[in-house]
């Protein structure tokens, strides 16, 4: 099994949720109002006057193949809007 962490600009919330729904992802945890700065191109998301954007994140525990499909869809969504900021990560978890 894998844990998949998806961190993204809140502006992408509807698209990320639609992708997870299309993949029939049922179990997840979501956090809103997260602050951060990515390691690639883009701008900080700090919820401040200078950097007003904020992030959200999903944590999904999934079987290996499902996790791979989730990451593939998130990479595709990020490619459509690279300046918004969307990253996904996965790691192995115990059942």
C-alpha positions in Angstrom: 0.0 0.0 0.0 1.0 3.6 -0.6 0.3 6.9 1.0 -0.2 9.6 -1.6 0.2 13.2 -0.6 -1.2 15.8 -3.0 -0.4 19.5 -2.3 -1.8 22.2 -4.5 -2.8 25.8 -4.9 -6.4 26.2 -3.7 -7.3 27.6 -7.1 -7.0 24.0 -8.3 -9.4 22.5 -5.7 -12.3 21.8 -8.1 -10.0 20.1 -10.7 -8.2 18.0 -8.1 -11.5 16.9 -6.5 -12.9 16.1 -10.0 -9.8 13.9 -10.8 -10.1 12.1 -7.5 -13.8 11.5 -8.1 -13.2 10.2 -11.6 -10.6 7.8 -10.2 -13.3 6.6 -7.6 -11.1 7.6 -4.6 -13.3 7.1 -1.6 -11.0 7.5 1.5 -8.9 10.6 2.0 -8.1 13.3 4.4 -8.1 17.0 3.2 -6.4 20.0 4.7 -7.2 23.6 3.6 -5.4 26.9 4.3 -1.9 25.5 4.1 1.1 27.8 3.6 4.3 26.9 1.8 6.8 27.6 -0.9 7.7 25.0 -3.5 11.1 24.1 -4.7 10.4 24.7 -8.4 9.2 27.7 -10.3 6.2 29.6 -8.9 5.4 31.8 -6.0 5.0 31.3 -2.3 1.5 30.6 -1.0 1.6 32.3 2.4 -1.9 33.8 2.8 -0.4 37.3 3.3 -0.8 40.6 1.6 2.3 40.1 -0.5 1.6 36.4 -1.2 -2.2 35.9 -0.8 -2.5 32.4 -2.2 -2.9 29.3 0.0 -2.6 25.6 -0.5 -4.7 22.6 0.2 -3.6 19.0 0.5 -5.1 15.5 0.3 -3.7 12.3 1.9 -4.9 9.1 0.3 -4.0 5.6 1.3 -4.3 3.3 -1.7 -3.2 0.1 -3.2 0.0 0.4 -5.3 -1.7 0.5 -8.7 -4.4 3.0 -7.6 -1.6 5.2 -6.1 0.2 5.1 -9.4 -3.0 6.2 -11.3 -3.5 9.1 -8.8 0.0 10.3 -9.3 -0.2 10.1 -13.1 -3.4 12.2 -13.1 -2.0 14.7 -10.7 1.1 15.1 -12.9 -1.1 15.6 -15.9 -3.1 18.3 -14.1 0.1 20.0 -13.0 1.3 20.1 -16.6 -1.8 21.9 -17.7 -1.3 24.7 -15.1 2.4 24.7 -14.0 2.3 28.1 -12.4 -0.5 27.2 -10.0 1.6 24.6 -8.2 0.6 21.0 -7.7 2.9 18.2 -6.4 2.2 14.7 -5.4 4.4 12.3 -3.5 4.0 8.7 -2.4 5.6 6.3 0.0 5.0 2.8 1.2 2.9 2.3 4.4 2.0 -0.7 6.5 -1.5 -1.9 6.5 
